[in-house]
């Protein structure tokens, strides 16, 4: 890692140091809201685009060019590692990931191969290409957390109530623990491949963590997120979960350097909940970019001020960019955050 890269605002904040400005990037910045993204993705299926190193490079770089954000996020999908090991799945437009044979038994778990680096050469190539283009801008590697990935495998697709997931978790704990152990290994390998290819940080993304209460999270979820984070070495690690206010103290114990705070959670509460040993990321409501600019920026200023209390603060939305977001608003937001005086 070059000295300029190591001293970037994003990496300094992730390490709990004080950069010269609050770093900013946006979850799902590489994708749906950008016209240039829609143009290059035209006629290309989602998973096919994730498996094309040249296309991944272009998509990952697009928001850096347009917004000048302080970090890029590797363009991928939560279920891509499963596709790479041979799980029969597809991402259906308007639906999401759909799995042909949902997991129900230990035999189903055993049928899922482990992920090895030689199964994903396109990921290594894509990361190397992106890092070469980014120069002093950090690249964040990306993977889905075991609970969220498991929910797709068990439900067979997206779910609102996670009934099948919880039925397996409570009714067949041996199958559940075997499945989460398998996925933790896959996610850890996927992240470590990105790190070894040059990613400067990683984010473990747990979209559906808020579907369980703290006691069940601690028993059925936390050990596997911790397992992933423990096995990724050498870079700052971000751990983000949606609707996770009550889980934040537990998430902070999983081993990440930064805990993402979703938009439903007041940032000051989140800072207190994770404690002084980790930095925070977040947490503007993604819908606020549709408000008048002055309203959006006023709320952003409040978040930056609150973030001063944390060990480190990385500005972000409290979840991903909404597809109909005006890119010009995100540009205004980026410039505001980067120019906000910290002295």
DRENDO-1510 file (C-alpha; in Angstrom, 1 decimal, always signed):
<recs>
REC; n; res; u; v; w
REC; 1; UNK; +0.0; +0.0; +0.0 .
REC; 2; UNK; +1.4; +3.4; -1.0 .
REC; 3; UNK; +1.8; +6.1; +1.6 .
REC; 4; UNK; -0.7; +8.3; -0.1 .
REC; 5; UNK; -3.2; +5.5; -0.1 .
REC; 6; UNK; -2.5; +4.7; +3.6 .
REC; 7; UNK; -3.0; +8.3; +4.5 .
REC; 8; UNK; -6.3; +8.6; +2.7 .
REC; 9; UNK; -9.2; +10.2; +4.7 .
REC; 10; UNK; -11.2; +7.0; +4.5 .
REC; 11; UNK; -8.5; +4.7; +5.8 .
REC; 12; UNK; -7.5; +7.1; +8.5 .
REC; 13; UNK; -11.0; +7.4; +9.8 .
REC; 14; UNK; -11.4; +3.6; +9.7 .
REC; 15; UNK; -8.3; +3.2; +11.8 .
REC; 16; UNK; -9.7; +5.7; +14.4 .
REC; 17; UNK; -7.3; +8.5; +13.3 .
REC; 18; UNK; -8.3; +12.1; +12.5 .
REC; 19; UNK; -8.3; +12.9; +8.8 .
REC; 20; UNK; -8.5; +16.5; +7.4 .
REC; 21; UNK; -12.1; +16.0; +6.3 .
REC; 22; UNK; -14.9; +13.5; +7.0 .
REC; 23; UNK; -14.6; +10.8; +4.3 .
REC; 24; UNK; -17.7; +9.9; +2.4 .
REC; 25; UNK; -18.8; +7.1; +0.1 .
REC; 26; UNK; -22.2; +5.6; -0.5 .
REC; 27; UNK; -23.5; +2.0; -0.3 .
REC; 28; UNK; -24.7; +1.0; -3.7 .
REC; 29; UNK; -23.0; +4.0; -5.2 .
REC; 30; UNK; -21.8; +1.7; -8.1 .
REC; 31; UNK; -25.0; +1.0; -9.9 .
REC; 32; UNK; -28.7; +1.6; -10.3 .
REC; 33; UNK; -28.9; +5.4; -10.0 .
REC; 34; UNK; -26.2; +6.2; -12.6 .
REC; 35; UNK; -27.2; +6.6; -16.3 .
REC; 36; UNK; -23.7; +5.4; -17.3 .
REC; 37; UNK; -24.3; +2.3; -15.3 .
REC; 38; UNK; -27.6; +1.6; -17.0 .
REC; 39; UNK; -25.9; +2.1; -20.4 .
REC; 40; UNK; -23.1; -0.4; -19.8 .
REC; 41; UNK; -25.5; -2.9; -18.2 .
REC; 42; UNK; -28.0; -2.8; -21.0 .
REC; 43; UNK; -28.8; -6.4; -22.1 .
REC; 44; UNK; -26.3; -7.9; -19.6 .
REC; 45; UNK; -27.7; -10.0; -16.7 .
REC; 46; UNK; -26.7; -9.0; -13.2 .
REC; 47; UNK; -24.6; -12.0; -12.4 .
REC; 48; UNK; -23.0; -12.0; -15.9 .
REC; 49; UNK; -21.9; -8.4; -15.2 .
REC; 50; UNK; -20.4; -9.4; -11.9 .
REC; 51; UNK; -18.4; -12.1; -13.6 .
REC; 52; UNK; -16.9; -9.8; -16.2 .
REC; 53; UNK; -13.7; -8.2; -14.8 .
REC; 54; UNK; -13.7; -5.4; -17.4 .
REC; 55; UNK; -17.3; -4.5; -16.8 .
REC; 56; UNK; -16.9; -4.7; -13.0 .
REC; 57; UNK; -13.9; -2.4; -13.3 .
REC; 58; UNK; -15.9; +0.2; -15.3 .
REC; 59; UNK; -18.9; +0.1; -13.0 .
REC; 60; UNK; -16.8; +0.3; -9.8 .
REC; 61; UNK; -15.0; +3.4; -11.1 .
REC; 62; UNK; -18.1; +5.2; -12.4 .
REC; 63; UNK; -19.1; +6.8; -9.0 .
REC; 64; UNK; -15.5; +7.7; -8.2 .
REC; 65; UNK; -15.3; +9.7; -11.5 .
REC; 66; UNK; -18.7; +11.3; -11.1 .
REC; 67; UNK; -18.7; +12.1; -7.4 .
REC; 68; UNK; -15.1; +12.1; -6.3 .
REC; 69; UNK; -16.0; +10.0; -3.2 .
REC; 70; UNK; -13.3; +9.0; -0.8 .
REC; 71; UNK; -13.6; +5.2; -1.5 .
REC; 72; UNK; -14.8; +2.8; -4.2 .
REC; 73; UNK; -16.8; -0.3; -3.4 .
REC; 74; UNK; -16.2; -3.4; -5.4 .
REC; 75; UNK; -19.2; -4.1; -7.7 .
REC; 76; UNK; -20.5; -7.5; -6.9 .
REC; 77; UNK; -23.6; -9.2; -5.4 .
REC; 78; UNK; -24.2; -11.0; -2.1 .
REC; 79; UNK; -24.9; -14.3; -3.9 .
REC; 80; UNK; -22.1; -14.2; -6.4 .
REC; 81; UNK; -19.8; -16.5; -4.4 .
REC; 82; UNK; -22.6; -19.1; -4.3 .
REC; 83; UNK; -22.9; -18.9; -8.1 .
REC; 84; UNK; -19.1; -19.4; -8.3 .
REC; 85; UNK; -19.2; -22.6; -6.3 .
REC; 86; UNK; -22.0; -24.0; -8.5 .
REC; 87; UNK; -25.2; -23.3; -6.6 .
REC; 88; UNK; -28.1; -23.2; -9.0 .
REC; 89; UNK; -29.4; -19.7; -8.7 .
REC; 90; UNK; -30.2; -16.6; -10.7 .
REC; 91; UNK; -31.1; -13.0; -10.0 .
REC; 92; UNK; -34.5; -12.3; -11.5 .
REC; 93; UNK; -35.3; -8.7; -12.4 .
REC; 94; UNK; -37.8; -7.2; -10.0 .
REC; 95; UNK; -37.5; -10.2; -7.6 .
REC; 96; UNK; -33.9; -10.7; -6.6 .
REC; 97; UNK; -31.8; -13.9; -6.0 .
REC; 98; UNK; -33.8; -17.1; -6.6 .
REC; 99; UNK; -32.3; -20.5; -5.6 .
REC; 100; UNK; -33.5; -23.6; -7.5 .
REC; 101; UNK; -33.2; -26.0; -4.6 .
REC; 102; UNK; -33.5; -24.4; -1.1 .
REC; 103; UNK; -31.4; -25.9; +1.7 .
REC; 104; UNK; -33.3; -28.2; +4.0 .
REC; 105; UNK; -30.9; -30.9; +5.2 .
REC; 106; UNK; -27.3; -31.7; +6.1 .
REC; 107; UNK; -27.0; -33.4; +2.7 .
REC; 108; UNK; -28.0; -30.1; +1.1 .
REC; 109; UNK; -25.3; -28.3; +3.0 .
REC; 110; UNK; -22.7; -31.0; +2.1 .
REC; 111; UNK; -23.6; -30.5; -1.5 .
REC; 112; UNK; -22.3; -26.9; -1.5 .
REC; 113; UNK; -18.6; -26.9; -2.4 .
REC; 114; UNK; -16.1; -24.7; -0.5 .
REC; 115; UNK; -14.9; -21.6; -2.4 .
REC; 116; UNK; -11.3; -21.7; -3.5 .
REC; 117; UNK; -9.4; -18.7; -5.0 .
REC; 118; UNK; -8.9; -20.5; -8.3 .
REC; 119; UNK; -12.7; -20.6; -8.8 .
REC; 120; UNK; -12.9; -16.8; -9.0 .
REC; 121; UNK; -9.9; -15.6; -11.1 .
REC; 122; UNK; -12.2; -12.9; -12.5 .
REC; 123; UNK; -12.5; -11.3; -9.0 .
REC; 124; UNK; -8.7; -11.2; -8.7 .
REC; 125; UNK; -8.3; -9.6; -12.1 .
REC; 126; UNK; -11.1; -7.1; -11.5 .
REC; 127; UNK; -9.7; -5.9; -8.2 .
REC; 128; UNK; -6.2; -5.6; -9.6 .
REC; 129; UNK; -7.5; -3.5; -12.6 .
REC; 130; UNK; -9.6; -1.3; -10.3 .
REC; 131; UNK; -6.8; -0.7; -7.9 .
REC; 132; UNK; -4.4; +0.3; -10.7 .
REC; 133; UNK; -7.0; +2.9; -11.9 .
REC; 134; UNK; -7.8; +4.2; -8.4 .
REC; 135; UNK; -4.3; +5.1; -7.4 .
REC; 136; UNK; -4.7; +6.8; -4.0 .
REC; 137; UNK; -8.4; +6.1; -3.6 .
REC; 138; UNK; -9.1; +3.0; -1.5 .
REC; 139; UNK; -11.1; +0.1; -2.8 .
REC; 140; UNK; -13.5; -1.6; -0.4 .
REC; 141; UNK; -14.0; -5.3; -0.9 .
REC; 142; UNK; -17.5; -6.7; -0.4 .
REC; 143; UNK; -19.2; -9.8; +0.8 .
REC; 144; UNK; -22.6; -10.8; +2.2 .
REC; 145; UNK; -22.7; -11.9; +5.9 .
REC; 146; UNK; -23.5; -15.6; +6.6 .
REC; 147; UNK; -27.0; -14.9; +8.0 .
REC; 148; UNK; -28.2; -12.9; +5.0 .
REC; 149; UNK; -26.7; -15.4; +2.5 .
REC; 150; UNK; -28.2; -18.3; +4.4 .
REC; 151; UNK; -31.6; -16.7; +4.3 .
REC; 152; UNK; -31.5; -16.7; +0.5 .
REC; 153; UNK; -30.4; -20.3; +0.4 .
REC; 154; UNK; -33.1; -21.4; +2.8 .
REC; 155; UNK; -36.0; -19.3; +1.6 .
REC; 156; UNK; -35.2; -19.9; -2.0 .
REC; 157; UNK; -35.4; -16.1; -2.6 .
REC; 158; UNK; -36.2; -12.9; -0.9 .
REC; 159; UNK; -38.5; -13.0; +2.1 .
REC; 160; UNK; -40.4; -10.6; +4.3 .
REC; 161; UNK; -40.9; -12.9; +7.3 .
REC; 162; UNK; -38.0; -15.4; +7.1 .
REC; 163; UNK; -40.3; -18.1; +8.2 .
REC; 164; UNK; -38.3; -20.9; +6.6 .
REC; 165; UNK; -35.0; -19.5; +7.8 .
REC; 166; UNK; -36.2; -19.3; +11.4 .
REC; 167; UNK; -37.9; -22.7; +11.2 .
REC; 168; UNK; -34.5; -24.2; +10.2 .
REC; 169; UNK; -32.6; -22.2; +12.8 .
REC; 170; UNK; -34.9; -23.3; +15.7 .
REC; 171; UNK; -36.0; -26.7; +14.5 .
REC; 172; UNK; -32.8; -28.1; +12.9 .
REC; 173; UNK; -29.9; -26.3; +14.7 .
REC; 174; UNK; -27.4; -28.9; +13.4 .
REC; 175; UNK; -28.3; -28.0; +9.8 .
REC; 176; UNK; -28.3; -24.3; +10.6 .
REC; 177; UNK; -24.8; -24.4; +12.2 .
REC; 178; UNK; -23.4; -26.5; +9.4 .
REC; 179; UNK; -24.8; -24.1; +6.8 .
REC; 180; UNK; -23.5; -21.0; +8.5 .
REC; 181; UNK; -20.1; -22.6; +9.0 .
REC; 182; UNK; -20.1; -23.4; +5.2 .
REC; 183; UNK; -21.1; -19.9; +4.3 .
REC; 184; UNK; -18.6; -18.2; +6.7 .
REC; 185; UNK; -15.8; -20.1; +4.9 .
REC; 186; UNK; -17.1; -19.0; +1.5 .
REC; 187; UNK; -17.5; -15.3; +2.5 .
REC; 188; UNK; -14.1; -15.2; +4.2 .
REC; 189; UNK; -12.4; -16.6; +1.1 .
REC; 190; UNK; -14.2; -14.2; -1.2 .
REC; 191; UNK; -13.1; -11.2; +1.0 .
REC; 192; UNK; -9.5; -12.4; +1.4 .
REC; 193; UNK; -9.2; -12.9; -2.4 .
REC; 194; UNK; -10.1; -9.2; -2.8 .
REC; 195; UNK; -7.7; -8.2; -0.1 .
REC; 196; UNK; -4.8; -10.2; -1.6 .
REC; 197; UNK; -5.6; -8.6; -5.0 .
REC; 198; UNK; -5.3; -5.1; -3.5 .
REC; 199; UNK; -8.5; -4.0; -1.7 .
REC; 200; UNK; -7.7; -1.6; +1.1 .
REC; 201; UNK; -10.7; -2.4; +3.3 .
REC; 202; UNK; -13.7; -4.8; +3.3 .
REC; 203; UNK; -17.3; -4.5; +4.2 .
REC; 204; UNK; -19.4; -7.5; +5.5 .
REC; 205; UNK; -23.0; -6.7; +4.6 .
REC; 206; UNK; -25.8; -8.2; +6.7 .
REC; 207; UNK; -29.0; -7.0; +5.0 .
REC; 208; UNK; -31.3; -9.1; +7.1 .
REC; 209; UNK; -29.6; -9.0; +10.5 .
REC; 210; UNK; -32.5; -7.1; +12.0 .
REC; 211; UNK; -34.8; -10.1; +11.5 .
REC; 212; UNK; -33.7; -11.7; +14.7 .
REC; 213; UNK; -33.6; -10.5; +18.3 .
REC; 214; UNK; -30.4; -10.0; +20.3 .
REC; 215; UNK; -30.5; -13.3; +22.0 .
REC; 216; UNK; -30.9; -15.2; +18.8 .
REC; 217; UNK; -28.4; -13.0; +17.0 .
REC; 218; UNK; -25.8; -13.9; +19.7 .
REC; 219; UNK; -26.4; -17.6; +19.4 .
REC; 220; UNK; -27.2; -18.2; +15.8 .
REC; 221; UNK; -25.6; -15.3; +13.8 .
REC; 222; UNK; -22.7; -13.6; +15.6 .
REC; 223; UNK; -20.3; -16.5; +15.8 .
REC; 224; UNK; -20.3; -16.8; +12.0 .
REC; 225; UNK; -19.9; -13.1; +11.3 .
REC; 226; UNK; -17.0; -13.1; +13.8 .
REC; 227; UNK; -15.5; -16.1; +12.0 .
REC; 228; UNK; -15.5; -14.3; +8.7 .
REC; 229; UNK; -14.0; -11.1; +10.1 .
REC; 230; UNK; -11.4; -13.1; +12.1 .
REC; 231; UNK; -10.2; -14.7; +8.9 .
REC; 232; UNK; -9.7; -11.5; +6.9 .
REC; 233; UNK; -6.4; -9.9; +7.9 .
REC; 234; UNK; -4.4; -6.8; +7.1 .
REC; 235; UNK; -7.0; -4.2; +6.3 .
REC; 236; UNK; -9.8; -2.3; +8.1 .
REC; 237; UNK; -13.1; -4.1; +8.3 .
REC; 238; UNK; -16.6; -2.6; +8.2 .
REC; 239; UNK; -19.6; -4.6; +9.6 .
REC; 240; UNK; -23.1; -3.3; +8.5 .
REC; 241; UNK; -26.5; -4.6; +9.3 .
REC; 242; UNK; -30.0; -3.2; +8.4 .
REC; 243; UNK; -32.5; -2.4; +11.2 .
REC; 244; UNK; -29.8; -3.3; +13.7 .
REC; 245; UNK; -30.1; -0.8; +16.5 .
REC; 246; UNK; -30.7; -3.4; +19.2 .
REC; 247; UNK; -27.8; -5.5; +17.8 .
REC; 248; UNK; -25.1; -2.9; +17.7 .
REC; 249; UNK; -23.2; -3.8; +20.9 .
REC; 250; UNK; -23.1; -7.4; +19.7 .
REC; 251; UNK; -22.1; -6.4; +16.2 .
REC; 252; UNK; -19.3; -4.3; +17.6 .
REC; 253; UNK; -18.0; -7.4; +19.3 .
REC; 254; UNK; -17.6; -9.3; +16.1 .
REC; 255; UNK; -14.2; -7.9; +15.3 .
REC; 256; UNK; -14.7; -5.1; +12.8 .
REC; 257; UNK; -12.9; -1.8; +13.0 .
REC; 258; UNK; -16.0; +0.1; +11.8 .
REC; 259; UNK; -19.7; -0.6; +12.5 .
REC; 260; UNK; -22.2; +0.8; +10.0 .
REC; 261; UNK; -25.3; +2.5; +11.6 .
REC; 262; UNK; -28.5; +2.3; +9.6 .
REC; 263; UNK; -30.7; +5.3; +9.1 .
REC; 264; UNK; -33.4; +4.3; +11.6 .
REC; 265; UNK; -30.8; +4.6; +14.4 .
REC; 266; UNK; -29.8; +8.0; +15.8 .
REC; 267; UNK; -26.1; +8.3; +15.3 .
REC; 268; UNK; -25.4; +9.4; +18.8 .
REC; 269; UNK; -27.2; +6.3; +20.1 .
REC; 270; UNK; -25.2; +4.2; +17.7 .
REC; 271; UNK; -21.9; +5.7; +18.8 .
REC; 272; UNK; -22.7; +4.9; +22.5 .
REC; 273; UNK; -24.0; +1.4; +21.6 .
REC; 274; UNK; -20.8; +0.3; +19.8 .
REC; 275; UNK; -18.5; +1.8; +22.3 .
REC; 276; UNK; -15.2; +3.7; +22.1 .
REC; 277; UNK; -13.1; +0.9; +20.5 .
REC; 278; UNK; -14.6; +1.0; +17.0 .
REC; 279; UNK; -15.4; +3.7; +14.4 .
REC; 280; UNK; -18.8; +4.3; +12.9 .
REC; 281; UNK; -20.2; +4.7; +9.4 .
REC; 282; UNK; -23.4; +6.4; +8.4 .
REC; 283; UNK; -26.1; +7.3; +8.5 .
REC; 284; UNK; -28.2; +9.8; +6.4 .
REC; 285; UNK; -31.6; +8.5; +5.5 .
REC; 286; UNK; -31.3; +7.6; +1.7 .
REC; 287; UNK; -34.7; +9.2; +1.1 .
REC; 288; UNK; -33.3; +12.6; +2.2 .
REC; 289; UNK; -31.6; +13.0; -1.1 .
REC; 290; UNK; -35.1; +13.6; -2.5 .
REC; 291; UNK; -35.7; +16.5; -0.1 .
REC; 292; UNK; -34.7; +20.1; -1.0 .
REC; 293; UNK; -30.9; +20.4; -1.1 .
REC; 294; UNK; -30.8; +22.7; +1.9 .
REC; 295; UNK; -32.7; +20.2; +4.0 .
REC; 296; UNK; -30.5; +17.3; +2.9 .
REC; 297; UNK; -27.3; +19.3; +3.7 .
REC; 298; UNK; -28.6; +20.5; +7.0 .
REC; 299; UNK; -29.2; +17.0; +8.1 .
REC; 300; UNK; -25.8; +15.9; +6.8 .
REC; 301; UNK; -24.2; +18.6; +8.8 .
REC; 302; UNK; -25.9; +17.3; +12.0 .
REC; 303; UNK; -24.6; +13.8; +11.3 .
REC; 304; UNK; -21.0; +15.1; +10.8 .
REC; 305; UNK; -21.2; +17.1; +14.0 .
REC; 306; UNK; -22.4; +14.0; +15.9 .
REC; 307; UNK; -19.8; +11.9; +14.3 .
REC; 308; UNK; -17.1; +13.9; +16.1 .
REC; 309; UNK; -17.9; +11.9; +19.2 .
REC; 310; UNK; -16.9; +8.6; +17.6 .
REC; 311; UNK; -13.5; +7.0; +17.5 .
REC; 312; UNK; -13.7; +7.6; +13.8 .
REC; 313; UNK; -16.5; +8.6; +11.4 .
REC; 314; UNK; -17.1; +7.7; +7.8 .
REC; 315; UNK; -20.1; +9.5; +6.3 .
REC; 316; UNK; -22.5; +7.3; +4.3 .
REC; 317; UNK; -26.2; +6.8; +3.8 .
REC; 318; UNK; -27.9; +4.6; +6.3 .
REC; 319; UNK; -28.5; +2.0; +3.6 .
REC; 320; UNK; -28.0; +1.9; -0.1 .
REC; 321; UNK; -28.6; +4.5; -2.8 .
REC; 322; UNK; -32.2; +4.4; -4.0 .
REC; 323; UNK; -32.4; +3.6; -7.7 .
REC; 324; UNK; -34.3; +6.8; -8.6 .
REC; 325; UNK; -31.8; +9.1; -6.8 .
REC; 326; UNK; -30.6; +12.1; -8.7 .
REC; 327; UNK; -26.9; +11.7; -9.2 .
REC; 328; UNK; -26.5; +15.5; -9.0 .
REC; 329; UNK; -27.8; +15.5; -5.4 .
REC; 330; UNK; -25.2; +12.9; -4.4 .
REC; 331; UNK; -22.5; +15.1; -6.0 .
REC; 332; UNK; -23.7; +18.1; -3.9 .
REC; 333; UNK; -23.8; +15.9; -0.8 .
REC; 334; UNK; -20.2; +14.6; -1.4 .
REC; 335; UNK; -18.9; +18.1; -1.9 .
REC; 336; UNK; -20.6; +19.3; +1.2 .
REC; 337; UNK; -19.3; +16.6; +3.4 .
REC; 338; UNK; -15.7; +16.9; +2.1 .
REC; 339; UNK; -15.7; +20.6; +2.6 .
REC; 340; UNK; -17.3; +20.7; +6.0 .
REC; 341; UNK; -14.9; +22.3; +8.5 .
REC; 342; UNK; -13.7; +20.0; +11.2 .
REC; 343; UNK; -11.4; +22.4; +13.0 .
</recs>
